[in-house]
Amino acid sequence: LFKTDLMCHFEFPEDIRFEDMLLTYEILTKAKSIGTVREQLYYYRRNASGSFLNTFSEATFDMLKVFDRLVRYYQAYDIFNYYKEELECIFIRSTYKRYETIVSNCDVSQLDLKIKMVRLTSQFMDAYFPDWRNNRYEKYSMDKDLIKFSPEFKDTEGFIQGIQQSVDENKRLLTI
Protein backbone atom coordinates (compact mmCIF):
# COMPACT_ATOMS: atom_id res chain seq x y z
CA LEU A 1 0.00 0.00 0.00
CA PHE A 2 1.28 3.43 -0.91
CA LYS A 3 0.04 6.85 0.12
CA THR A 4 -1.58 8.69 -2.77
CA ASP A 5 0.65 11.75 -2.35
CA LEU A 6 3.68 9.51 -2.75
CA MET A 7 2.32 7.86 -5.89
CA CYS A 8 1.41 11.09 -7.68
CA HIS A 9 5.08 11.72 -8.52
CA PHE A 10 5.50 8.39 -10.33
CA GLU A 11 3.93 6.65 -13.30
CA PHE A 12 3.98 3.04 -14.34
CA PRO A 13 6.23 2.86 -17.39
CA GLU A 14 4.60 1.52 -20.53
CA ASP A 15 6.02 -1.06 -22.91
CA ILE A 16 8.08 -2.84 -20.25
CA ARG A 17 7.50 -5.87 -18.08
CA PHE A 18 8.54 -5.90 -14.43
CA GLU A 19 7.22 -2.34 -14.21
CA ASP A 20 5.97 -3.00 -10.69
CA MET A 21 9.52 -3.75 -9.55
CA LEU A 22 10.82 -0.56 -11.11
CA LEU A 23 8.11 1.61 -9.62
CA THR A 24 8.20 0.01 -6.18
CA TYR A 25 11.93 0.49 -5.65
CA GLU A 26 11.82 4.04 -6.95
CA ILE A 27 8.91 4.96 -4.68
CA LEU A 28 10.56 3.41 -1.62
CA THR A 29 13.40 5.91 -1.90
CA LYS A 30 10.93 8.77 -1.39
CA ALA A 31 9.00 7.33 1.54
CA LYS A 32 9.50 8.99 4.91
CA SER A 33 8.56 5.78 6.68
CA ILE A 34 7.76 2.21 5.70
CA GLY A 35 5.49 -0.14 7.60
CA THR A 36 4.25 -3.65 7.14
CA VAL A 37 0.97 -5.47 7.59
CA ARG A 38 0.62 -9.16 8.32
CA GLU A 39 -2.17 -9.72 5.83
CA GLN A 40 -1.07 -10.83 2.37
CA LEU A 41 -2.41 -8.20 0.02
CA TYR A 42 -0.40 -8.92 -3.11
CA TYR A 43 -0.34 -12.32 -4.71
CA TYR A 44 1.29 -13.69 -7.84
CA ARG A 45 -0.33 -16.77 -9.34
CA ARG A 46 2.89 -18.55 -10.26
CA ASN A 47 1.34 -21.80 -11.41
CA ALA A 48 -1.12 -20.34 -13.90
CA SER A 49 -0.41 -21.92 -17.26
CA GLY A 50 0.82 -19.33 -19.74
CA SER A 51 1.21 -16.63 -17.11
CA PHE A 52 4.05 -14.20 -17.62
CA LEU A 53 5.88 -15.53 -14.56
CA ASN A 54 5.88 -19.05 -15.99
CA THR A 55 6.97 -18.17 -19.50
CA PHE A 56 10.29 -17.29 -21.01
CA SER A 57 10.59 -15.05 -24.05
CA GLU A 58 12.37 -11.97 -25.40
CA ALA A 59 10.10 -9.92 -23.12
CA THR A 60 11.84 -11.52 -20.12
CA PHE A 61 14.89 -9.40 -21.01
CA ASP A 62 12.90 -6.37 -19.78
CA MET A 63 14.10 -7.44 -16.35
CA LEU A 64 17.58 -6.24 -17.32
CA LYS A 65 16.14 -2.92 -18.50
CA VAL A 66 14.49 -2.51 -15.12
CA PHE A 67 17.70 -3.41 -13.28
CA ASP A 68 19.62 -0.89 -15.36
CA ARG A 69 17.04 1.85 -14.81
CA LEU A 70 17.04 1.22 -11.06
CA VAL A 71 20.82 1.39 -10.86
CA ARG A 72 20.83 4.65 -12.83
CA TYR A 73 18.00 6.04 -10.67
CA TYR A 74 19.81 5.20 -7.43
CA GLN A 75 23.05 6.61 -8.83
CA ALA A 76 21.32 9.83 -9.93
CA TYR A 77 20.07 10.39 -6.39
CA ASP A 78 23.46 9.41 -4.98
CA ILE A 79 22.02 6.54 -2.94
CA PHE A 80 23.33 3.59 -4.95
CA ASN A 81 26.27 2.84 -2.65
CA TYR A 82 24.07 3.11 0.42
CA TYR A 83 21.56 0.54 -0.90
CA LYS A 84 23.95 -1.48 -3.04
CA GLU A 85 23.73 -4.77 -1.11
CA GLU A 86 19.94 -4.56 -0.88
CA LEU A 87 19.59 -3.90 -4.61
CA GLU A 88 22.07 -6.69 -5.24
CA CYS A 89 19.89 -9.11 -3.24
CA ILE A 90 16.72 -7.97 -5.03
CA PHE A 91 18.39 -8.48 -8.38
CA ILE A 92 19.76 -11.90 -7.37
CA ARG A 93 16.33 -13.00 -6.22
CA SER A 94 14.66 -11.81 -9.43
CA THR A 95 17.37 -13.40 -11.55
CA TYR A 96 17.04 -16.73 -9.74
CA LYS A 97 13.27 -16.67 -10.32
CA ARG A 98 13.90 -16.29 -14.06
CA TYR A 99 16.56 -19.00 -13.94
CA GLU A 100 14.01 -21.27 -12.30
CA THR A 101 11.77 -20.67 -15.33
CA ILE A 102 14.69 -21.30 -17.70
CA VAL A 103 15.33 -24.66 -16.06
CA SER A 104 11.68 -25.75 -15.90
CA ASN A 105 10.85 -24.61 -19.45
CA CYS A 106 11.77 -27.53 -21.71
CA ASP A 107 11.32 -25.68 -25.01
CA VAL A 108 14.36 -26.79 -26.98
CA SER A 109 13.95 -23.95 -29.48
CA GLN A 110 14.82 -21.39 -26.79
CA LEU A 111 18.35 -22.56 -26.02
CA ASP A 112 20.04 -19.48 -27.51
CA LEU A 113 17.62 -17.19 -25.66
CA LYS A 114 18.24 -18.97 -22.37
CA ILE A 115 22.01 -18.80 -22.73
CA LYS A 116 21.79 -15.14 -23.69
CA MET A 117 19.73 -14.40 -20.56
CA VAL A 118 22.16 -16.19 -18.25
CA ARG A 119 25.17 -14.45 -19.79
CA LEU A 120 23.58 -10.98 -19.77
CA THR A 121 22.32 -11.19 -16.21
CA SER A 122 25.68 -12.48 -15.05
CA GLN A 123 27.50 -9.71 -16.93
CA PHE A 124 25.17 -7.10 -15.46
CA MET A 125 25.70 -8.38 -11.93
CA ASP A 126 29.47 -8.59 -12.41
CA ALA A 127 29.56 -5.01 -13.72
CA TYR A 128 27.52 -3.35 -10.95
CA PHE A 129 27.86 -5.85 -8.11
CA PRO A 130 31.25 -7.59 -8.50
CA ASP A 131 30.85 -9.49 -5.22
CA TRP A 132 27.23 -10.57 -5.83
CA ARG A 133 28.06 -14.25 -5.39
CA ASN A 134 28.72 -13.52 -1.69
CA ASN A 135 25.68 -11.38 -0.89
CA ARG A 136 25.09 -11.45 2.87
CA TYR A 137 21.29 -11.18 2.60
CA GLU A 138 20.92 -14.12 0.29
CA LYS A 139 21.26 -16.78 2.98
CA TYR A 140 18.31 -15.68 5.08
CA SER A 141 16.03 -13.82 2.69
CA MET A 142 15.82 -16.16 -0.29
CA ASP A 143 13.15 -18.76 -0.91
CA LYS A 144 14.32 -22.18 0.20
CA ASP A 145 13.49 -23.57 -3.25
CA LEU A 146 15.81 -21.05 -4.88
CA ILE A 147 18.64 -21.05 -2.37
CA LYS A 148 19.32 -24.73 -3.04
CA PHE A 149 20.16 -23.79 -6.65
CA SER A 150 22.38 -20.88 -5.63
CA PRO A 151 25.75 -22.61 -6.16
CA GLU A 152 24.65 -23.83 -9.58
CA PHE A 153 23.32 -20.38 -10.63
CA LYS A 154 26.49 -18.64 -9.48
CA ASP A 155 28.67 -20.71 -11.81
CA THR A 156 27.58 -19.03 -15.05
CA GLU A 157 29.38 -21.29 -17.52
CA GLY A 158 28.51 -24.42 -15.51
CA PHE A 159 24.86 -23.37 -15.43
CA ILE A 160 24.88 -22.78 -19.20
CA GLN A 161 26.43 -26.20 -19.72
CA GLY A 162 23.65 -27.71 -17.59
CA ILE A 163 21.00 -25.94 -19.69
CA GLN A 164 22.61 -27.27 -22.87
CA GLN A 165 22.68 -30.81 -21.46
CA SER A 166 19.03 -30.53 -20.43
CA VAL A 167 18.04 -29.32 -23.91
CA ASP A 168 20.08 -32.10 -25.53
CA GLU A 169 18.30 -34.64 -23.31
CA ASN A 170 14.91 -33.18 -24.25
CA LYS A 171 15.82 -33.38 -27.95
CA ARG A 172 16.85 -37.01 -27.50
CA LEU A 173 13.56 -37.81 -25.75
CA LEU A 174 11.58 -36.09 -28.48
CA THR A 175 13.19 -38.28 -31.16
CA ILE A 176 12.43 -41.56 -29.36
Disulfide bonds with the S-S distance in Angstrom:
none
